[in-house]
Amino acid sequence: MNTLKPSSAHARITKGSITTIGLCLAIALLEGLDLQSAGVAAPRIAKEFSLSVAQMGWAFSAGAIGLLPGAALGGRLADRLGRKRVLMLSVALFGAFSLATTLVWSFESLLVARLLTGLGLGAAMPNLIALCSEAASPTQRSTAVGAMYCGMPFGAALAAAIGIVSPGDEGWRHIFYVGGFGPLLMVPLLALWLPESAQFVEAKSQSVKRAEPGFVEALCGNGRTRATLALWISYLGTLIVLYFLMNWLPSMVLSNGLTRVQAGVAMMMFNIGGGIGAVGIANVMDRFSPRLTVMGMYVGIAAALAGLAGAGGSVSMAWGAFFCGLFLVGGQSVLYALAGQAYPTEVRGTGVGAAVAIGRLGSILGPLVAGQLFALGQSASMLVSASIPLIVIAAIAALTVVVSFSPRLASGRVLPGGRGA
């Protein structure tokens, strides 16, 4: 009789973990669809509202600007109100304003709709990372976060597919209908089926006995300053390049004389590669040396960018996009997993949210700077090549995070401060 009890408990824990990761995966898929929707719809939005290339750069960045305060606020509230509650509010917010995007009538209204959509999207991600990190065992946390994060590129690929099959100049609204109704339908499912993090509940009950750590203490306490700064730099450099490609890859393909369908195929290849990379590289991180994993993924990013910069035809462009997605998106999933392990339960939302918020500066700068340089006549291949030094800086910072917590992180164990996490 006694030998059956641990097995039953383990089964219940496993089932709850799968439910949590599955629901978070669905939300990440819808978030990826919405984040990619502006890039896929850009040519037709620009045509309908007679927008310049520079204005479209601002439209891309408006959503990214909302991501920054959304991530910081969503992470902080997650440590106070709970991951589940904040995630539900975030999903409802980005669903409602994705629908509102279909009703815009001018450049200014488009900026407002995308800004508020980004606020909800930004608040969701720290909660998704925290929920998946806390639902998995310490030796499977990278894989759990990677499994959730693969929904982002697959959702983006779905946005590209909707863009391909949506006919006419008015078809761009179909992407935002899916990106709006989908999240709103998920809210009641989250209320019914998503369990609150058991680790958060336990940490919250214990925190009643002691003062709640302040924002700075959450980020820098117990020797976390170096890792926090390194995480921020790695997020910033990687996301500048990732969001530059997410938003401008379709326009880059069109500028090479290829068709809209070929641009959609390249975007789908980018995101399919990203989905494979998100799970695959995170799984390698759990099974082998984190240091070698981080080094390998950044070498892969640099090589893929060089290949994309030299691509000219539809086939080479599609494969270049695939490998950029494989290593860039896969690398970002590893960074999210690192952030989830770098902070103890009681401040995990705050730490992850701050790192995501800093990274969102990259998602603002990437599309905006690229749009301005395109407007000045710079070529797409030059911009892709110029992004490689940023990847080198991000790689050094990510390795610093791993080394900061060596040898425990190097052996795949939990980082300091992750006890009870």
C-alpha positions as a Markdown table, in Angstrom:
| # | Residue | x | y | z |
|---|---|---|---|---|
| 1 | Met | 0.0 | 0.0 | 0.0 |
| 2 | Asn | 2.7 | 2.5 | 0.9 |
| 3 | Thr | 4.6 | 1.8 | -2.3 |
| 4 | Leu | 1.6 | 2.9 | -4.4 |
| 5 | Lys | 1.3 | 6.3 | -2.7 |
| 6 | Pro | 4.4 | 7.9 | -4.2 |
| 7 | Ser | 3.5 | 6.6 | -7.6 |
| 8 | Ser | 0.0 | 8.1 | -7.4 |
| 9 | Ala | 1.3 | 11.4 | -6.2 |
| 10 | His | 3.9 | 11.4 | -8.9 |
| 11 | Ala | 1.2 | 10.8 | -11.5 |
| 12 | Arg | -0.9 | 13.6 | -10.2 |
| 13 | Ile | 2.1 | 16.0 | -10.3 |
| 14 | Thr | 2.9 | 14.9 | -13.8 |
| 15 | Lys | -0.6 | 15.4 | -15.0 |
| 16 | Gly | -0.8 | 18.8 | -13.5 |
| 17 | Ser | 2.5 | 19.8 | -15.0 |
| 18 | Ile | 1.4 | 18.6 | -18.5 |
| 19 | Thr | -1.9 | 20.6 | -18.1 |
| 20 | Thr | 0.0 | 23.7 | -17.1 |
| 21 | Ile | 2.6 | 23.5 | -19.9 |
| 22 | Gly | -0.1 | 22.6 | -22.5 |
| 23 | Leu | -2.3 | 25.7 | -21.6 |
| 24 | Cys | 0.8 | 27.9 | -21.5 |
| 25 | Leu | 1.8 | 26.5 | -24.9 |
| 26 | Ala | -1.6 | 27.5 | -26.3 |
| 27 | Ile | -1.3 | 31.0 | -24.9 |
| 28 | Ala | 2.3 | 31.3 | -26.3 |
| 29 | Leu | 1.0 | 30.2 | -29.7 |
| 30 | Leu | -1.6 | 32.9 | -29.7 |
| 31 | Glu | 1.0 | 35.4 | -28.5 |
| 32 | Gly | 3.3 | 34.4 | -31.3 |
| 33 | Leu | 0.5 | 34.8 | -33.8 |
| 34 | Asp | -0.2 | 38.3 | -32.6 |
| 35 | Leu | 3.4 | 39.4 | -32.5 |
| 36 | Gln | 3.9 | 38.2 | -36.0 |
| 37 | Ser | 0.6 | 39.6 | -37.3 |
| 38 | Ala | 1.9 | 43.2 | -37.8 |
| 39 | Gly | 4.8 | 42.0 | -39.9 |
| 40 | Val | 2.7 | 39.7 | -42.1 |
| 41 | Ala | 0.0 | 42.3 | -42.5 |
| 42 | Ala | 2.4 | 45.2 | -43.0 |
| 43 | Pro | 2.4 | 45.5 | -46.9 |
| 44 | Arg | -1.4 | 45.6 | -47.0 |
| 45 | Ile | -1.8 | 47.9 | -44.0 |
| 46 | Ala | 0.7 | 50.3 | -45.6 |
| 47 | Lys | -1.2 | 50.2 | -48.9 |
| 48 | Glu | -4.6 | 50.8 | -47.3 |
| 49 | Phe | -3.5 | 53.7 | -45.1 |
| 50 | Ser | -0.8 | 55.0 | -47.5 |
| 51 | Leu | 2.0 | 54.6 | -44.9 |
| 52 | Ser | 5.7 | 55.1 | -45.5 |
| 53 | Val | 8.4 | 52.6 | -44.6 |
| 54 | Ala | 9.4 | 54.7 | -41.6 |
| 55 | Gln | 5.8 | 54.9 | -40.4 |
| 56 | Met | 5.5 | 51.1 | -40.6 |
| 57 | Gly | 8.6 | 50.9 | -38.5 |
| 58 | Trp | 6.8 | 53.0 | -35.8 |
| 59 | Ala | 3.8 | 50.8 | -36.1 |
| 60 | Phe | 5.9 | 47.7 | -35.5 |
| 61 | Ser | 7.6 | 49.4 | -32.5 |
| 62 | Ala | 4.4 | 50.6 | -31.0 |
| 63 | Gly | 3.5 | 47.0 | -30.0 |
| 64 | Ala | 7.0 | 46.4 | -28.8 |
| 65 | Ile | 6.9 | 49.6 | -26.6 |
| 66 | Gly | 3.9 | 48.2 | -24.8 |
| 67 | Leu | 5.7 | 45.0 | -24.2 |
| 68 | Leu | 8.3 | 46.7 | -22.0 |
| 69 | Pro | 6.2 | 48.1 | -19.2 |
| 70 | Gly | 3.8 | 45.1 | -19.6 |
| 71 | Ala | 6.6 | 42.6 | -18.9 |
| 72 | Ala | 7.9 | 44.5 | -15.8 |
| 73 | Leu | 4.5 | 45.1 | -14.4 |
| 74 | Gly | 3.2 | 41.6 | -15.2 |
| 75 | Gly | 6.2 | 40.0 | -13.5 |
| 76 | Arg | 6.0 | 42.1 | -10.4 |
| 77 | Leu | 2.2 | 41.5 | -10.0 |
| 78 | Ala | 2.8 | 37.8 | -10.5 |
| 79 | Asp | 4.8 | 37.7 | -7.3 |
| 80 | Arg | 2.1 | 39.5 | -5.4 |
| 81 | Leu | -1.2 | 38.4 | -6.9 |
| 82 | Gly | -0.3 | 35.0 | -8.4 |
| 83 | Arg | 0.8 | 33.8 | -11.8 |
| 84 | Lys | -2.6 | 32.5 | -12.9 |
| 85 | Arg | -4.6 | 35.6 | -12.1 |
| 86 | Val | -2.2 | 38.0 | -13.9 |
| 87 | Leu | -1.9 | 35.7 | -16.9 |
| 88 | Met | -5.7 | 35.7 | -17.3 |
| 89 | Leu | -5.9 | 39.5 | -17.2 |
| 90 | Ser | -3.0 | 39.7 | -19.7 |
| 91 | Val | -4.6 | 37.3 | -22.1 |
| 92 | Ala | -7.9 | 39.2 | -22.0 |
| 93 | Leu | -6.1 | 42.5 | -22.6 |
| 94 | Phe | -4.1 | 41.4 | -25.7 |
| 95 | Gly | -7.1 | 39.6 | -27.1 |
| 96 | Ala | -9.4 | 42.6 | -26.8 |
| 97 | Phe | -6.9 | 45.0 | -28.4 |
| 98 | Ser | -6.0 | 42.6 | -31.2 |
| 99 | Leu | -9.6 | 42.8 | -32.2 |
| 100 | Ala | -9.5 | 46.5 | -31.9 |
| 101 | Thr | -6.7 | 46.6 | -34.5 |
| 102 | Thr | -9.3 | 45.5 | -37.1 |
| 103 | Leu | -11.2 | 48.7 | -36.5 |
| 104 | Val | -8.4 | 51.2 | -36.8 |
| 105 | Trp | -9.0 | 54.2 | -39.2 |
| 106 | Ser | -5.7 | 56.0 | -39.2 |
| 107 | Phe | -2.0 | 55.7 | -38.5 |
| 108 | Glu | -2.5 | 57.2 | -35.0 |
| 109 | Ser | -5.3 | 54.7 | -34.1 |
| 110 | Leu | -3.1 | 51.9 | -35.3 |
| 111 | Leu | -0.3 | 53.0 | -33.0 |
| 112 | Val | -2.7 | 53.1 | -30.0 |
| 113 | Ala | -4.2 | 49.7 | -30.7 |
| 114 | Arg | -0.8 | 48.0 | -31.1 |
| 115 | Leu | 0.6 | 49.8 | -28.0 |
| 116 | Leu | -2.2 | 48.4 | -25.8 |
| 117 | Thr | -2.0 | 45.0 | -27.4 |
| 118 | Gly | 1.7 | 45.0 | -26.6 |
| 119 | Leu | 1.0 | 45.8 | -22.9 |
| 120 | Gly | -1.0 | 42.6 | -22.6 |
| 121 | Leu | 1.4 | 40.5 | -24.5 |
| 122 | Gly | 4.3 | 41.8 | -22.4 |
| 123 | Ala | 2.6 | 41.0 | -19.1 |
| 124 | Ala | 1.8 | 37.4 | -20.2 |
| 125 | Met | 5.3 | 36.2 | -20.9 |
| 126 | Pro | 6.9 | 36.4 | -17.4 |
| 127 | Asn | 3.9 | 34.4 | -16.1 |
| 128 | Leu | 4.2 | 31.8 | -18.8 |
| 129 | Ile | 7.9 | 31.3 | -17.9 |
| 130 | Ala | 7.3 | 31.2 | -14.2 |
| 131 | Leu | 4.4 | 28.8 | -14.4 |
| 132 | Cys | 6.4 | 26.4 | -16.7 |
| 133 | Ser | 9.6 | 26.7 | -14.6 |
| 134 | Glu | 7.6 | 25.9 | -11.4 |
| 135 | Ala | 5.6 | 23.1 | -12.9 |
| 136 | Ala | 8.7 | 21.0 | -14.0 |
| 137 | Ser | 11.4 | 19.2 | -12.0 |
| 138 | Pro | 14.8 | 21.0 | -11.7 |
| 139 | Thr | 16.3 | 18.7 | -14.3 |
| 140 | Gln | 13.6 | 19.4 | -16.9 |
| 141 | Arg | 13.0 | 23.2 | -16.5 |
| 142 | Ser | 14.7 | 24.2 | -19.7 |
| 143 | Thr | 12.7 | 21.6 | -21.6 |
| 144 | Ala | 9.5 | 22.8 | -20.0 |
| 145 | Val | 10.1 | 26.4 | -20.9 |
| 146 | Gly | 11.3 | 25.4 | -24.4 |
| 147 | Ala | 8.1 | 23.3 | -24.9 |
| 148 | Met | 6.0 | 26.4 | -24.0 |
| 149 | Tyr | 8.0 | 28.8 | -26.0 |
| 150 | Cys | 7.8 | 26.7 | -29.2 |
| 151 | Gly | 4.3 | 28.0 | -29.4 |
| 152 | Met | 5.6 | 31.4 | -30.2 |
| 153 | Pro | 7.2 | 30.6 | -33.6 |
| 154 | Phe | 4.4 | 28.1 | -34.5 |
| 155 | Gly | 1.9 | 30.8 | -33.8 |
| 156 | Ala | 3.9 | 33.2 | -36.0 |
| 157 | Ala | 3.9 | 30.5 | -38.7 |
| 158 | Leu | 0.1 | 30.3 | -38.4 |
| 159 | Ala | 0.0 | 34.1 | -38.9 |
| 160 | Ala | 2.0 | 33.7 | -42.0 |
| 161 | Ala | -0.3 | 31.0 | -43.3 |
| 162 | Ile | -3.4 | 33.1 | -42.6 |
| 163 | Gly | -1.7 | 35.9 | -44.5 |
| 164 | Ile | -1.1 | 33.7 | -47.5 |
| 165 | Val | -4.6 | 32.3 | -47.7 |
| 166 | Ser | -6.4 | 35.7 | -46.9 |
| 167 | Pro | -7.5 | 37.2 | -50.3 |
| 168 | Gly | -7.4 | 40.8 | -51.3 |
| 169 | Asp | -6.2 | 43.9 | -49.7 |
| 170 | Glu | -8.8 | 43.6 | -46.9 |
| 171 | Gly | -7.5 | 40.2 | -45.9 |
| 172 | Trp | -5.0 | 41.5 | -43.3 |
| 173 | Arg | -7.8 | 41.8 | -40.8 |
| 174 | His | -8.3 | 38.1 | -40.7 |
| 175 | Ile | -5.0 | 37.7 | -38.8 |
| 176 | Phe | -6.2 | 40.0 | -36.1 |
| 177 | Tyr | -9.6 | 38.3 | -35.8 |
| 178 | Val | -7.9 | 35.0 | -35.0 |
| 179 | Gly | -5.4 | 36.8 | -32.7 |
| 180 | Gly | -8.3 | 38.5 | -30.8 |
| 181 | Phe | -11.0 | 35.8 | -30.5 |
| 182 | Gly | -8.5 | 33.1 | -29.7 |
| 183 | Pro | -7.2 | 34.6 | -26.5 |
| 184 | Leu | -10.7 | 35.7 | -25.3 |
| 185 | Leu | -11.9 | 32.1 | -25.7 |
| 186 | Met | -8.9 | 30.9 | -23.7 |
| 187 | Val | -9.6 | 33.0 | -20.6 |
| 188 | Pro | -12.4 | 30.8 | -19.3 |
| 189 | Leu | -10.3 | 27.7 | -20.0 |
| 190 | Leu | -7.5 | 29.1 | -17.9 |
| 191 | Ala | -10.0 | 29.9 | -15.1 |
| 192 | Leu | -11.2 | 26.3 | -15.2 |
| 193 | Trp | -8.1 | 24.2 | -15.8 |
| 194 | Leu | -5.0 | 26.1 | -15.1 |
| 195 | Pro | -3.7 | 25.3 | -11.6 |
| 196 | Glu | -1.9 | 28.1 | -9.7 |
| 197 | Ser | 1.8 | 27.3 | -9.1 |
| 198 | Ala | 2.1 | 25.2 | -6.0 |
| 199 | Gln | 5.6 | 26.7 | -5.4 |
| 200 | Phe | 4.1 | 30.2 | -5.5 |
| 201 | Val | 1.4 | 29.3 | -3.0 |
| 202 | Glu | 3.9 | 27.8 | -0.6 |
| 203 | Ala | 6.3 | 30.7 | -1.0 |
| 204 | Lys | 3.5 | 33.2 | -0.5 |
| 205 | Ser | 2.4 | 31.4 | 2.7 |
| 206 | Gln | 6.0 | 31.5 | 4.1 |
| 207 | Ser | 6.5 | 35.2 | 3.1 |
| 208 | Val | 3.7 | 36.2 | 5.5 |
| 209 | Lys | 6.3 | 35.7 | 8.2 |
| 210 | Arg | 8.9 | 38.0 | 6.7 |
| 211 | Ala | 9.0 | 41.3 | 4.8 |
| 212 | Glu | 8.5 | 41.1 | 1.1 |
| 213 | Pro | 11.7 | 41.8 | -0.9 |
| 214 | Gly | 11.9 | 45.1 | -2.7 |
| 215 | Phe | 12.4 | 45.4 | -6.4 |
| 216 | Val | 16.2 | 46.0 | -6.2 |
| 217 | Glu | 16.6 | 43.3 | -3.6 |
| 218 | Ala | 14.7 | 40.8 | -5.8 |
| 219 | Leu | 17.1 | 41.5 | -8.7 |
| 220 | Cys | 20.4 | 41.9 | -6.9 |
| 221 | Gly | 20.0 | 40.1 | -3.6 |
| 222 | Asn | 22.1 | 37.0 | -2.7 |
| 223 | Gly | 24.8 | 37.7 | -5.3 |
| 224 | Arg | 22.5 | 38.0 | -8.3 |
| 225 | Thr | 23.7 | 41.4 | -9.6 |
| 226 | Arg | 26.2 | 40.0 | -12.1 |
| 227 | Ala | 23.8 | 37.4 | -13.4 |
| 228 | Thr | 21.0 | 40.0 | -13.7 |
| 229 | Leu | 23.1 | 42.4 | -15.7 |
| 230 | Ala | 24.4 | 39.6 | -18.0 |
| 231 | Leu | 20.9 | 38.4 | -18.6 |
| 232 | Trp | 19.7 | 41.9 | -19.5 |
| 233 | Ile | 22.6 | 42.3 | -22.1 |
| 234 | Ser | 22.0 | 38.9 | -23.6 |
| 235 | Tyr | 18.3 | 39.5 | -23.9 |
| 236 | Leu | 18.8 | 42.9 | -25.4 |
| 237 | Gly | 21.3 | 41.8 | -28.1 |
| 238 | Thr | 19.4 | 38.7 | -29.1 |
| 239 | Leu | 16.0 | 40.3 | -29.3 |
| 240 | Ile | 17.2 | 43.2 | -31.4 |
| 241 | Val | 18.1 | 40.7 | -34.1 |
| 242 | Leu | 15.1 | 38.4 | -33.5 |
| 243 | Tyr | 12.5 | 41.2 | -33.8 |
| 244 | Phe | 14.2 | 42.8 | -36.7 |
| 245 | Leu | 13.8 | 39.6 | -38.7 |
| 246 | Met | 10.3 | 38.9 | -37.4 |
| 247 | Asn | 9.0 | 42.2 | -38.6 |
| 248 | Trp | 11.1 | 42.9 | -41.7 |
| 249 | Leu | 11.8 | 39.5 | -43.2 |
| 250 | Pro | 8.7 | 39.5 | -45.5 |
| 251 | Ser | 9.6 | 43.0 | -46.8 |
| 252 | Met | 13.2 | 41.8 | -47.3 |
| 253 | Val | 12.1 | 38.9 | -49.4 |
| 254 | Leu | 9.9 | 41.3 | -51.5 |
| 255 | Ser | 12.8 | 43.7 | -51.9 |
| 256 | Asn | 14.8 | 40.9 | -53.6 |
| 257 | Gly | 12.1 | 40.6 | -56.3 |
| 258 | Leu | 10.3 | 37.6 | -54.9 |
| 259 | Thr | 6.5 | 37.3 | -54.6 |
| 260 | Arg | 4.2 | 37.8 | -51.6 |
| 261 | Val | 3.6 | 34.0 | -51.4 |
| 262 | Gln | 7.4 | 33.4 | -51.4 |
| 263 | Ala | 7.7 | 35.9 | -48.6 |
| 264 | Gly | 5.1 | 34.1 | -46.7 |
| 265 | Val | 6.9 | 30.8 | -47.2 |
| 266 | Ala | 10.2 | 32.3 | -45.9 |
| 267 | Met | 8.3 | 33.6 | -42.8 |
| 268 | Met | 6.8 | 30.1 | -42.2 |
| 269 | Met | 10.2 | 28.5 | -42.6 |
| 270 | Phe | 11.7 | 31.0 | -40.1 |
| 271 | Asn | 9.0 | 30.1 | -37.5 |
| 272 | Ile | 9.0 | 26.4 | -38.2 |
| 273 | Gly | 12.7 | 26.4 | -37.5 |
| 274 | Gly | 12.1 | 28.5 | -34.4 |
| 275 | Gly | 9.6 | 25.9 | -33.0 |
| 276 | Ile | 12.1 | 23.1 | -33.6 |
| 277 | Gly | 14.9 | 25.1 | -32.1 |
| 278 | Ala | 12.9 | 26.1 | -29.0 |
| 279 | Val | 12.3 | 22.6 | -27.9 |
| 280 | Gly | 15.5 | 21.0 | -29.3 |
| 281 | Ile | 18.1 | 23.4 | -27.9 |
| 282 | Ala | 16.3 | 23.6 | -24.5 |
| 283 | Asn | 16.3 | 19.8 | -24.3 |
| 284 | Val | 20.1 | 19.8 | -25.2 |
| 285 | Met | 20.5 | 22.3 | -22.4 |
| 286 | Asp | 19.0 | 19.9 | -19.8 |
| 287 | Arg | 20.9 | 16.9 | -21.0 |
| 288 | Phe | 24.4 | 18.2 | -21.7 |
| 289 | Ser | 26.7 | 21.1 | -20.8 |
| 290 | Pro | 24.9 | 24.4 | -20.6 |
| 291 | Arg | 28.2 | 26.2 | -21.5 |
| 292 | Leu | 28.7 | 24.2 | -24.7 |
| 293 | Thr | 25.0 | 24.6 | -25.5 |
| 294 | Val | 25.1 | 28.4 | -25.2 |
| 295 | Met | 28.3 | 28.6 | -27.3 |
| 296 | Gly | 26.9 | 26.3 | -30.0 |
| 297 | Met | 23.7 | 28.1 | -30.3 |
| 298 | Tyr | 25.3 | 31.5 | -30.8 |
| 299 | Val | 27.8 | 30.2 | -33.3 |
| 300 | Gly | 24.7 | 28.8 | -35.1 |
| 301 | Ile | 23.0 | 32.2 | -35.0 |
| 302 | Ala | 26.0 | 34.0 | -36.5 |
| 303 | Ala | 26.4 | 31.4 | -39.3 |
| 304 | Ala | 22.7 | 31.5 | -40.1 |
| 305 | Leu | 22.7 | 35.3 | -40.3 |
| 306 | Ala | 25.7 | 35.2 | -42.7 |
| 307 | Gly | 23.8 | 32.6 | -44.8 |
| 308 | Leu | 20.7 | 34.7 | -45.0 |
| 309 | Ala | 22.7 | 37.9 | -45.9 |
| 310 | Gly | 24.1 | 36.1 | -48.9 |
| 311 | Ala | 20.8 | 34.5 | -50.0 |
| 312 | Gly | 19.2 | 35.7 | -53.2 |
| 313 | Gly | 16.8 | 33.1 | -54.6 |
| 314 | Ser | 13.6 | 31.8 | -53.0 |
| 315 | Val | 15.1 | 28.5 | -51.9 |
| 316 | Ser | 18.2 | 29.9 | -50.3 |
| 317 | Met | 16.2 | 32.6 | -48.7 |
| 318 | Ala | 13.8 | 30.1 | -47.2 |
| 319 | Trp | 16.6 | 27.9 | -45.9 |
| 320 | Gly | 18.4 | 30.9 | -44.5 |
| 321 | Ala | 15.2 | 31.9 | -42.7 |
| 322 | Phe | 14.8 | 28.4 | -41.4 |
| 323 | Phe | 18.2 | 28.3 | -39.7 |
| 324 | Cys | 17.9 | 31.8 | -38.4 |
| 325 | Gly | 14.7 | 30.8 | -36.7 |
| 326 | Leu | 16.2 | 27.5 | -35.5 |
| 327 | Phe | 19.0 | 29.2 | -33.6 |
| 328 | Leu | 17.6 | 32.6 | -32.8 |
| 329 | Val | 14.2 | 31.5 | -31.4 |
| 330 | Gly | 15.8 | 28.4 | -29.9 |
| 331 | Gly | 18.4 | 30.6 | -28.3 |
| 332 | Gln | 15.8 | 32.9 | -26.8 |
| 333 | Ser | 14.0 | 29.9 | -25.2 |
| 334 | Val | 17.3 | 29.0 | -23.5 |
| 335 | Leu | 17.6 | 32.5 | -22.2 |
| 336 | Tyr | 14.1 | 32.4 | -20.8 |
| 337 | Ala | 14.9 | 29.1 | -19.1 |
| 338 | Leu | 18.1 | 30.6 | -17.6 |
| 339 | Ala | 16.1 | 33.5 | -16.2 |
| 340 | Gly | 13.5 | 31.1 | -14.7 |
| 341 | Gln | 16.3 | 29.3 | -12.9 |
| 342 | Ala | 18.3 | 32.4 | -11.8 |
| 343 | Tyr | 15.7 | 33.6 | -9.3 |
| 344 | Pro | 14.0 | 31.9 | -6.2 |
| 345 | Thr | 10.3 | 31.4 | -6.3 |
| 346 | Glu | 9.3 | 34.4 | -4.2 |
| 347 | Val | 10.9 | 36.8 | -6.7 |
| 348 | Arg | 10.9 | 34.8 | -9.9 |
| 349 | Gly | 8.2 | 36.8 | -11.5 |
| 350 | Thr | 10.0 | 40.0 | -10.8 |
| 351 | Gly | 13.3 | 38.8 | -12.0 |
| 352 | Val | 12.0 | 37.2 | -15.2 |
| 353 | Gly | 9.7 | 40.2 | -15.9 |
| 354 | Ala | 12.6 | 42.7 | -15.6 |
| 355 | Ala | 14.8 | 40.6 | -17.9 |
| 356 | Val | 12.0 | 40.3 | -20.4 |
| 357 | Ala | 11.3 | 44.1 | -20.2 |
| 358 | Ile | 14.9 | 44.9 | -20.8 |
| 359 | Gly | 14.9 | 42.5 | -23.8 |
| 360 | Arg | 11.9 | 44.3 | -25.1 |
| 361 | Leu | 14.0 | 47.3 | -25.7 |
| 362 | Gly | 15.6 | 45.2 | -28.4 |
| 363 | Ser | 12.2 | 44.4 | -29.8 |
| 364 | Ile | 11.6 | 48.2 | -30.0 |
| 365 | Leu | 15.0 | 49.1 | -31.4 |
| 366 | Gly | 15.3 | 46.3 | -34.0 |
| 367 | Pro | 12.3 | 47.1 | -36.1 |
| 368 | Leu | 12.6 | 50.9 | -35.6 |
| 369 | Val | 16.3 | 51.2 | -36.5 |
| 370 | Ala | 15.9 | 48.8 | -39.4 |
| 371 | Gly | 12.9 | 50.9 | -40.8 |
| 372 | Gln | 14.9 | 54.1 | -40.6 |
| 373 | Leu | 17.9 | 52.5 | -42.4 |
| 374 | Phe | 15.7 | 50.9 | -45.0 |
| 375 | Ala | 14.2 | 54.4 | -45.6 |
| 376 | Leu | 17.8 | 55.7 | -46.2 |
| 377 | Gly | 18.4 | 53.1 | -48.8 |
| 378 | Gln | 20.4 | 50.5 | -46.9 |
| 379 | Ser | 20.2 | 47.0 | -48.2 |
| 380 | Ala | 18.7 | 44.1 | -46.3 |
| 381 | Ser | 21.8 | 42.0 | -46.6 |
| 382 | Met | 23.9 | 44.8 | -45.0 |
| 383 | Leu | 21.6 | 45.1 | -42.0 |
| 384 | Val | 21.6 | 41.3 | -41.5 |
| 385 | Ser | 25.4 | 41.2 | -41.6 |
| 386 | Ala | 25.7 | 44.2 | -39.3 |
| 387 | Ser | 23.7 | 42.4 | -36.6 |
| 388 | Ile | 26.3 | 39.7 | -36.2 |
| 389 | Pro | 28.5 | 41.8 | -33.7 |
| 390 | Leu | 25.4 | 42.2 | -31.5 |
| 391 | Ile | 25.1 | 38.4 | -31.4 |
| 392 | Val | 28.7 | 38.1 | -30.3 |
| 393 | Ile | 28.1 | 40.5 | -27.4 |
| 394 | Ala | 24.9 | 38.6 | -26.4 |
| 395 | Ala | 26.9 | 35.3 | -26.5 |
| 396 | Ile | 29.5 | 36.7 | -24.1 |
| 397 | Ala | 26.8 | 37.9 | -21.7 |
| 398 | Ala | 24.9 | 34.6 | -21.8 |
| 399 | Leu | 28.1 | 32.7 | -21.1 |
| 400 | Thr | 28.7 | 35.0 | -18.1 |
| 401 | Val | 25.4 | 33.9 | -16.7 |
| 402 | Val | 26.4 | 30.3 | -17.0 |
| 403 | Val | 29.8 | 30.9 | -15.5 |
| 404 | Ser | 28.4 | 33.0 | -12.7 |
| 405 | Phe | 26.6 | 29.9 | -11.4 |
| 406 | Ser | 29.2 | 27.3 | -12.2 |
| 407 | Pro | 29.6 | 24.4 | -11.4 |
| 408 | Arg | 25.9 | 23.8 | -10.4 |
| 409 | Leu | 24.4 | 25.3 | -13.7 |
| 410 | Ala | 27.2 | 23.6 | -15.7 |
| 411 | Ser | 26.0 | 20.3 | -14.3 |
| 412 | Gly | 22.3 | 21.0 | -15.0 |
| 413 | Arg | 21.3 | 21.7 | -11.4 |
| 414 | Val | 19.3 | 24.5 | -10.0 |
| 415 | Leu | 21.0 | 27.9 | -9.6 |
| 416 | Pro | 21.6 | 29.5 | -6.3 |
| 417 | Gly | 18.5 | 30.9 | -4.8 |
| 418 | Gly | 16.5 | 28.2 | -6.6 |
| 419 | Arg | 16.1 | 26.1 | -3.5 |
| 420 | Gly | 12.6 | 25.2 | -3.0 |
| 421 | Ala | 12.0 | 26.5 | -6.5 |
